């Protein structure tokens, strides 16, 4: 268990299109142990937009994406296997907020998380 779940889980039918929430450079597409199939987009203000548990990825690393562009489909990959399909969406900053650090498991990660609903 990570001890840190920053972001939002958006439950949807398997295969539902996932679209980019911002313009940016795709800095990673691939599979991670926890996130499964993921897309990471470097957007404005040096923020990383993280889309996880995808069923399929339709973007490529180093491609430019525009807000509203189709980048993947909702799934249950990674540690969401066997759970209802959903998109885990989070926003991280490359410039840490050290006052958010905590001693809990993986508490150092809190320095990099931004509230993903601020942009909605």
Buried (B, 14 or more C-beta within 10 A) or exposed (E): EEEBEBBBBBEBEEEBEBEBBBBBEBBBBEEBEEBBBBBBBBBEEEBBBBBBBBBEBBBEEEBEBEEEBEBBBBBBBBBBEEEEBBBBBBBBBEEBEEEBEEEEEEEBBBBBBBEBEEEE
